[in-house]
């Protein structure tokens, strides 16, 4: 007897079995909805998966889902749409922390769309300034202590100011040794008739709409900020401005806005990168806080 070799034949290839034995012709429940696949029972009693373009995944906040030949796909929605908890959609349909620095409390959005953590100063800071009130006494400068120890406002601590059109700095306030700024507390300096809330110190009588303000101690600068209205130039010499000024809106309405150090309000005001435009924001309406206000840990 002669034995030959059968050419061209091999074992029968069954589709991959994805579940227990089943009864052909009987419907199988889909235990993984939204994967563009549906389980079926084939003729040999095995559970297999077949494409199902009606088994569409759920849309995300940033993308619309669809199925193509049994494969899920997601089409990004408009970039910049709100999503998550104070987050935004990027161009690829992913919900991210930020697209712009203005969307971060620290003012810095990294290349991977995450917000740079806030780096807090630990020394006494200028925290809010109102430059436009119903009169000069309705304007204020607020201080904030982000540090670990109370700050005594000795007479060596001063605030000086120079308008963008002025030639020199003038002292507008001087500390008193009896005054203390608590840890994570505020100190409010205003004109004598300021009445929005109780002021702690008196001395500020009018704040220029375009100015440089310096908080100093014994002639040394502790903190500074400069601000201007659109189109108003700032002096190029003898004028302290931490990099670029924060540009106020060109408003003629009295009492409607202030500038406030980030993050501001109940989160404290501790961001100090030595850049006025990056460290400060416009606040409408103003939010003055005094020694009696709740402490605001950063």
C-alpha positions in Angstrom: 0.0 0.0 0.0 1.3 3.4 -0.9 0.8 6.3 1.5 0.7 9.8 0.0 0.7 13.3 1.6 -2.5 15.4 1.5 -1.5 18.8 0.2 -3.4 22.0 0.8 -5.5 20.8 3.8 -5.1 21.9 7.4 -7.2 22.0 10.6 -10.5 23.9 10.4 -10.1 27.4 11.8 -12.9 28.3 14.2 -13.6 32.0 15.0 -12.2 32.9 18.4 -14.5 31.7 21.1 -15.3 34.5 23.5 -17.7 32.8 25.9 -19.3 29.6 27.1 -21.0 27.1 24.8 -24.3 28.4 23.4 -27.3 27.2 21.5 -27.2 28.2 17.8 -30.0 30.6 16.9 -30.6 31.8 20.5 -29.9 35.5 21.2 -27.0 36.2 23.6 -27.0 39.2 26.0 -24.4 41.8 25.3 -22.4 42.1 28.5 -20.0 44.8 27.1 -22.2 47.4 25.5 -20.6 50.3 23.6 -17.7 48.4 22.1 -19.1 48.3 18.5 -19.3 44.5 18.8 -22.1 42.1 19.5 -21.9 38.4 20.7 -23.5 35.8 18.5 -23.8 32.0 18.7 -22.3 30.3 15.6 -23.4 27.1 14.0 -21.0 25.0 16.2 -22.3 26.4 19.5 -19.5 28.8 20.2 -20.0 32.4 21.3 -18.2 34.8 18.9 -18.1 38.5 18.4 -19.2 40.3 15.3 -19.1 44.0 14.3 -22.1 46.0 15.3 -22.0 49.6 14.2 -25.2 50.3 16.2 -23.4 49.5 19.5 -22.0 53.0 19.8 -20.0 54.1 22.9 -21.3 57.0 24.9 -20.2 60.5 23.9 -17.6 62.2 26.0 -17.8 65.8 27.1 -15.3 66.7 24.4 -16.0 64.2 21.6 -18.8 62.5 19.7 -18.6 58.6 19.4 -19.3 56.4 16.4 -18.6 52.9 15.1 -16.9 52.0 11.8 -16.6 48.3 10.9 -16.8 47.3 14.5 -14.2 49.8 15.7 -15.0 52.7 18.0 -14.0 56.2 17.0 -14.4 59.7 18.6 -14.7 63.0 16.7 -13.5 66.0 18.8 -15.9 68.8 19.5 -15.1 72.5 19.6 -11.8 73.3 21.3 -12.2 75.3 24.4 -15.6 74.0 25.4 -16.1 73.6 29.2 -15.7 70.1 30.7 -15.1 68.4 34.0 -14.6 70.6 37.0 -13.5 73.9 35.6 -11.6 72.2 32.7 -11.6 72.7 28.9 -11.6 70.5 25.8 -8.5 70.4 23.7 -8.3 70.0 19.9 -8.0 66.2 20.2 -11.2 65.8 22.2 -9.6 65.3 25.6 -10.7 67.2 28.7 -7.6 69.0 30.1 -6.7 71.5 32.8 -6.0 74.4 30.5 -5.3 75.8 27.1 -4.2 79.3 28.3 -2.4 80.6 31.3 -5.5 82.6 32.2 -7.3 79.3 32.9 -4.8 78.5 35.7 -4.7 80.0 39.2 -0.9 80.1 38.8 -1.2 81.9 35.5 0.9 79.3 33.8 -0.4 76.5 31.5 2.2 73.9 30.6 2.8 72.3 27.2 0.9 69.2 28.3 -2.2 71.3 29.2 -1.7 70.9 32.9 -1.7 74.0 35.2 1.6 74.8 36.9 1.0 74.6 40.6 0.8 77.9 42.5 4.1 79.0 44.0 3.2 81.2 47.0 5.3 84.0 48.4 5.8 84.0 52.1 6.3 87.7 52.7 3.8 90.6 53.0 2.2 91.5 49.7 0.1 94.1 48.0 -3.1 92.1 47.3 -5.8 94.4 45.9 -5.9 98.0 44.7 -9.0 100.0 43.7 -8.1 103.0 41.6 -11.6 104.3 40.7 -14.1 105.3 43.4 -17.0 107.7 43.7 -14.3 110.1 45.1 -10.6 109.8 46.2 -11.6 108.5 49.6 -13.5 105.6 48.0 -10.2 104.0 46.8 -8.0 101.5 48.7 -4.9 99.4 48.9 -5.1 96.0 50.6 -2.2 94.0 52.1 -2.1 90.2 52.5 0.2 88.0 54.7 0.8 84.6 53.1 3.6 83.8 55.5 3.9 81.5 58.5 4.2 84.3 61.0 2.2 87.5 61.9 3.7 90.7 60.4 4.0 93.8 62.6 3.5 96.9 60.6 6.3 99.0 62.0 6.8 102.6 60.9 9.6 101.5 58.6 6.9 99.8 56.4 5.6 102.2 53.8 3.6 102.4 50.6 4.8 104.9 47.9 3.1 105.6 44.6 4.0 107.3 41.4 1.6 108.0 38.6 2.6 107.3 35.0 2.7 111.0 34.4 4.4 111.9 37.7 8.1 112.6 38.2 8.7 111.1 41.7 7.3 108.6 44.2 5.2 110.0 47.1 4.5 108.2 50.3 0.8 107.5 50.8 0.9 105.4 53.9 3.2 104.5 56.8 2.8 101.6 59.2 2.2 101.7 63.0 3.9 99.3 65.4 0.6 98.6 67.1 -0.9 97.1 63.9 -0.4 93.4 63.0 -1.4 91.4 60.0 -2.3 87.9 61.0 -1.1 84.8 59.2 -3.3 84.5 56.0 -5.0 87.7 57.0 -5.6 91.1 55.3 -5.0 94.7 56.2 -7.1 97.4 54.4 -5.8 101.0 53.9 -8.2 103.6 52.5 -9.4 107.2 52.8 -11.0 108.4 55.9 -14.6 108.2 54.5 -14.2 104.8 52.9 -17.4 103.0 53.8 -17.6 99.7 51.9 -16.2 97.8 54.9 -14.2 99.1 57.9 -10.7 100.1 56.9 -7.8 99.3 59.2 -5.4 102.0 58.2 -6.0 105.6 56.9 -3.8 107.3 54.4 -4.8 106.4 50.9 -6.4 109.5 49.3 -6.8 108.7 45.6 -5.0 106.1 43.6 -4.0 107.0 40.0 -5.6 104.9 37.2 -2.1 104.4 35.8 0.6 104.0 38.5 3.4 102.1 40.1 2.8 101.2 43.8 5.7 100.0 46.0 5.4 98.3 49.4 8.7 99.0 51.2 10.6 98.4 54.4 13.3 100.8 55.4 13.8 101.9 51.8 14.0 98.3 50.5 11.2 97.1 48.1 9.1 94.2 49.6 6.6 94.1 46.7 5.5 96.2 43.8 2.9 96.4 41.0 2.3 98.7 38.1 -1.0 99.1 36.2 -2.2 101.1 33.3 -5.1 101.6 31.0 -5.1 100.5 27.3 -2.8 102.7 25.3 -1.3 104.6 28.2 2.5 104.3 28.1 4.6 103.9 31.3 7.8 105.7 32.1 11.0 103.9 31.0 13.3 105.2 33.7 13.0 105.4 37.5 9.7 103.6 37.4 9.3 100.3 39.3 7.2 97.9 37.3 7.6 94.1 37.8 8.2 93.2 34.1 4.9 94.2 32.3 2.0 96.1 33.8 -1.4 94.7 34.2 -3.7 96.5 31.8 -7.0 97.7 33.4 -10.1 98.1 31.3 -10.6 101.6 30.2 -13.7 102.2 32.3 -15.2 105.5 33.2 -17.6 103.9 35.7 -16.6 104.7 39.2 -16.3 101.9 41.7 -16.8 99.0 39.3 -13.4 97.3 39.4 -10.1 96.7 41.1 -6.9 94.8 40.4 -6.3 91.7 42.7 -3.3 89.4 43.1 -4.0 85.8 42.1 -5.7 83.6 42.9 -7.8 86.1 44.9 -10.8 86.2 47.1 -11.2 83.2 49.5 -8.1 81.5 48.0 -5.8 84.2 49.2 -3.5 86.3 47.1 0.0 84.8 47.2 1.1 84.4 43.6 4.3 86.5 43.1 6.3 85.7 40.0 7.6 89.3 39.8 5.4 90.0 36.7 2.5 92.3 37.3 0.5 91.2 34.2 0.9 87.5 35.2 0.3 87.9 38.9 -2.7 90.2 38.9 -6.3 90.0 37.6 -9.2 92.5 37.1 -11.9 92.0 39.8 -15.4 93.3 39.2 -16.8 94.4 41.6 -13.9 95.0 44.0 -13.5 92.6 46.9 -11.9 94.5 49.8 -10.9 92.5 52.9 -9.8 93.8 56.3 -8.4 92.4 59.6 -11.8 91.2 60.5 -12.3 89.2 57.3 -12.0 85.4 57.4 -8.5 84.2 57.0 -7.7 82.9 53.5 -5.0 80.2 53.5 -3.5 79.8 50.0 
